[in-house]
């Protein structure tokens, strides 16, 4: 059975090759490396990514800035996925990330410790704020699954569906005016939910699936209460 101590010799040799004097189990630290004129380097060892490993490394940041986590490198896509995800986490926390291939002792530094400077996406922020502004009421419970969420788009589609359920076949432009959804024709033409069918040019009717959706989401809720 592999033990964490199997990581020690390769990491020690790697740091020594860079001029560090390296010692194991100094205080609460798995590995400490010191080099004249530099702050110490601390490496925490684990047999796999875990919350415990991250918590230990964060605790070591109270000692110095150069803190790394080191895990064995494993074959296969699941490990590569975990490596990518944990590299992102380490970057946000200002931690370094090392893997060790135990078959030959190869040490790879995937990430060096550095202050995290998040890059904000104006596009994603704008999309978020537009959705917030367009959504009527607060129809979803935070934490629920994504399936069946009431988005602003779905609310607009439900308004169109309610109108067709009452009025029958209607012209897209008329629906847009009646329910105050300027994109009504586009929504019914795209028919993402299977609720609408075009019966002739510019005119739409509600499908059985559309009637079922109204039953599911409730036909009596007024648009302004967020019941859509």
C-alpha positions in Angstrom: 0.0 0.0 0.0 1.3 3.4 -1.0 2.0 5.8 1.9 2.5 9.6 1.9 6.2 9.0 2.8 6.6 7.7 -0.8 6.3 11.3 -2.0 9.0 12.7 0.3 12.2 11.6 -1.4 11.2 12.8 -4.9 10.0 16.2 -3.6 13.1 16.5 -1.4 15.4 15.8 -4.3 13.5 18.2 -6.5 13.9 21.1 -4.0 17.5 20.2 -3.2 18.3 20.5 -7.0 17.2 24.1 -6.7 19.5 24.8 -3.8 17.2 24.2 -0.9 18.2 22.5 2.4 15.2 20.2 3.0 13.9 18.6 6.1 10.7 16.6 6.8 8.2 16.9 9.6 9.3 20.2 10.9 6.7 21.4 13.3 3.3 20.7 11.7 4.8 20.8 8.2 5.4 17.7 6.0 8.3 19.3 4.1 10.2 22.5 4.7 12.9 23.9 2.4 15.2 26.8 3.2 17.6 28.6 1.0 19.9 31.5 1.9 18.1 34.9 1.5 14.7 33.3 0.6 11.6 32.7 2.6 11.0 29.0 3.4 9.0 26.7 1.1 6.5 24.4 2.7 5.0 21.3 1.0 2.0 19.3 2.3 1.8 15.7 1.1 -1.3 13.6 0.5 -2.2 10.5 -1.5 -5.0 12.4 -3.2 -6.8 15.7 -3.4 -9.0 16.3 -0.3 -10.5 19.1 1.8 -8.1 18.1 4.5 -5.1 18.7 2.3 -6.3 22.2 1.2 -7.1 23.1 4.9 -3.6 22.1 6.0 -2.0 24.1 3.2 -4.1 27.2 4.0 -3.0 26.9 7.7 0.6 26.9 6.6 0.1 30.2 4.8 0.2 31.9 8.2 3.9 30.9 8.2 5.0 31.9 4.7 3.7 32.6 1.2 5.3 29.7 -0.7 3.1 26.8 0.2 2.5 23.8 -2.1 0.3 20.7 -2.0 1.8 17.5 -3.5 -0.1 14.4 -4.6 0.8 11.3 -6.6 0.1 11.6 -10.4 -2.3 8.9 -11.5 -3.2 7.7 -15.0 -6.5 8.3 -16.7 -8.9 11.1 -17.4 -10.6 11.2 -14.0 -7.3 12.3 -12.4 -6.6 14.9 -15.2 -10.1 16.3 -14.5 -9.4 16.4 -10.8 -6.0 18.0 -11.5 -7.5 20.8 -13.5 -10.3 21.5 -11.0 -7.9 21.5 -8.1 -5.4 23.7 -9.9 -8.2 26.2 -10.3 -8.9 26.0 -6.6 -5.3 26.3 -5.6 -4.9 29.3 -7.9 -7.7 31.1 -6.1 -6.2 30.3 -2.7 -2.7 31.3 -3.6 -1.3 27.8 -3.2 1.2 25.9 -5.4 0.4 22.4 -6.9 2.9 19.5 -7.4 2.4 16.0 -8.7 4.8 13.1 -8.3 4.9 10.1 -10.6 5.8 7.4 -8.2 6.9 5.0 -11.0 10.0 7.1 -11.7 9.9 9.9 -9.2 9.1 12.6 -11.7 8.1 15.8 -10.0 6.0 18.3 -11.9 5.1 21.8 -10.7 1.7 22.7 -12.2 1.2 25.9 -10.3 3.4 28.2 -8.2 1.9 30.2 -5.3 0.8 33.7 -6.3 -1.8 36.2 -5.2 -5.1 35.5 -6.9 -6.4 38.3 -9.2 -9.8 37.3 -10.5 -10.7 38.3 -14.1 -14.2 39.6 -14.2 -16.4 38.9 -17.2 -18.4 41.9 -18.3 -20.4 39.8 -20.7 -21.4 37.3 -18.0 -22.2 40.1 -15.5 -24.4 41.8 -18.1 -26.2 38.5 -18.8 -26.8 37.9 -15.1 -28.2 41.4 -14.5 -30.4 41.3 -17.6 -31.9 38.0 -16.5 -32.4 39.4 -13.0 -34.2 42.5 -14.3 -36.4 40.6 -16.7 -37.5 37.9 -14.3 -40.9 38.7 -12.7 -41.1 38.0 -9.0 -39.0 35.3 -7.4 -40.4 32.0 -8.7 -37.5 29.7 -7.8 -36.1 28.4 -4.5 -32.3 28.9 -4.2 -30.5 25.6 -4.3 -33.0 23.6 -6.4 -32.0 21.6 -9.4 -31.7 23.4 -12.8 -34.5 21.2 -14.3 -37.8 23.2 -14.5 -36.3 26.5 -13.3 -38.4 29.5 -14.1 -36.3 31.9 -16.2 -37.4 35.2 -17.7 -37.6 33.5 -21.1 -39.9 30.7 -19.7 -42.1 33.4 -18.0 -42.5 35.1 -21.4 -43.3 31.8 -23.0 -45.9 31.0 -20.4 -47.6 34.4 -21.0 -47.9 33.6 -24.6 -49.2 30.1 -23.8 -51.9 31.5 -21.5 -53.1 33.9 -24.1 -53.4 31.1 -26.7 -55.2 28.9 -24.2 -57.9 31.6 -23.8 -58.0 33.1 -27.3 -57.1 30.1 -29.5 -55.1 30.6 -32.7 -53.6 34.0 -32.7 -51.3 36.2 -34.8 -47.9 36.6 -33.3 -48.0 40.4 -33.3 -51.3 40.3 -31.5 -50.0 38.1 -28.8 -47.0 40.4 -28.4 -49.2 43.3 -27.8 -51.7 41.5 -25.6 -49.2 40.0 -23.2 -46.6 42.8 -23.5 -43.8 40.5 -24.7 -42.2 42.1 -27.7 -40.4 38.8 -28.6 -43.6 36.7 -28.5 -43.5 35.8 -32.2 -39.8 34.8 -32.0 -40.5 32.7 -28.9 -43.4 30.9 -30.5 -41.5 30.3 -33.7 -38.5 28.9 -31.9 -40.7 26.7 -29.8 -37.9 25.5 -27.5 -40.4 23.8 -25.1 -42.7 22.2 -27.7 -45.7 24.4 -26.5 -46.5 26.1 -29.8 -47.3 25.2 -33.4 -47.6 27.4 -36.4 -50.9 26.8 -38.1 -50.4 29.3 -40.9 -48.0 32.2 -41.6 -47.6 34.3 -38.5 -50.3 32.5 -36.6 -49.8 30.1 -33.7 -51.8 27.7 -31.6 -51.1 25.9 -28.3 -50.0 22.2 -28.4 -51.1 19.5 -26.0 -47.7 19.8 -24.4 -48.3 23.6 -23.9 -51.7 22.9 -22.2 -49.9 20.4 -19.9 -47.3 23.0 -19.1 -50.0 25.5 -18.0 -51.4 22.8 -15.8 -48.0 22.1 -14.4 -47.0 25.7 -13.7 -50.5 26.9 -12.8 -52.8 28.9 -15.1 -54.3 31.1 -12.4 -51.1 32.9 -11.3 -51.0 36.5 -12.5 -47.8 37.5 -14.4 -46.9 40.0 -11.8 -46.8 37.5 -8.9 -44.0 35.4 -10.4 -46.3 32.4 -10.7 -45.0 31.7 -14.2 
